[in-house]
Amino acid sequence: MSDIFQEVDEELRRENFAKLWARFGKYVIALAVLIVLATAGVTQWRQYQKHQREAEGARYIAALDLARAGKDKDAADAFSVIARQAGGGHGMLARLEEAALKARSGDTAGAVQLYGAVAADTSVDPIYRDVATLLAAQYGLDTGDPKAIIAQLAPLTSATNPWHPTALELTALAQLKSGDKATARATYKRIADDLSAPQNLRARATEMIAALAE
């Protein structure tokens, strides 16, 4: 008797499975197809990204070669294209290289503008934004508004920022340009007293303190 019940049970299971398959089988097949397509798509996308990174790297190196050869205009144009078209690290580095070439060629205003754009770009890693802020301040000291430069540098002068000694030195120079010698001297004292600041920077600050005291 147990064999009969077992056969009946198996028959019912087969019948139920057949009904379920008839009802939901097409969805199972569709899901399987989607999984295969998705896997293939991810693989192809990764291959595409790898190819893009390799191509961007080659273009970046070619632009660097132009700069090393003294072809600043051609190099700046190449970096400009990379900055607009490339993503990730190559695009960001190209923006900094383009700005540096403009500064080297005497286009200080163009360099400051490019550095300022990087500094204001929230998609860029904060450490590079800080570097761009420092460079924009450095090249903007000659013709820029010293009070605006001091305001731009203010977030970087905190002791928790790794660039604060350099930011303080640039701030002191801007304060001097604005005619505020007393505040500049106090800023230089902050640098001189900062044991975490580079020794050569502390030495310059000490010299400036002595010069401003005369």
Secondary structure, DSSP 8 states (H G I E B T S, - for coil): -HHHHHHHHHHHHHHHHHHHHHHHHHHHHHHHHHHHHHHHHHHHHHHHHHHHHHHHHHHHHHHHHHHHTT-HHHHHHHHHHHHHH--HHHHHHHHHHHHHHHHHTT-HHHHHHHHHHHHH-TTS-HHHHHHHHHHHHHHHTTTS-HHHHHHHHGGGGSTTSTTHHHHHHHHHHHHHHTT-HHHHHHHHHHHHT-TTS-HHHHHHHHHHHHHHH-
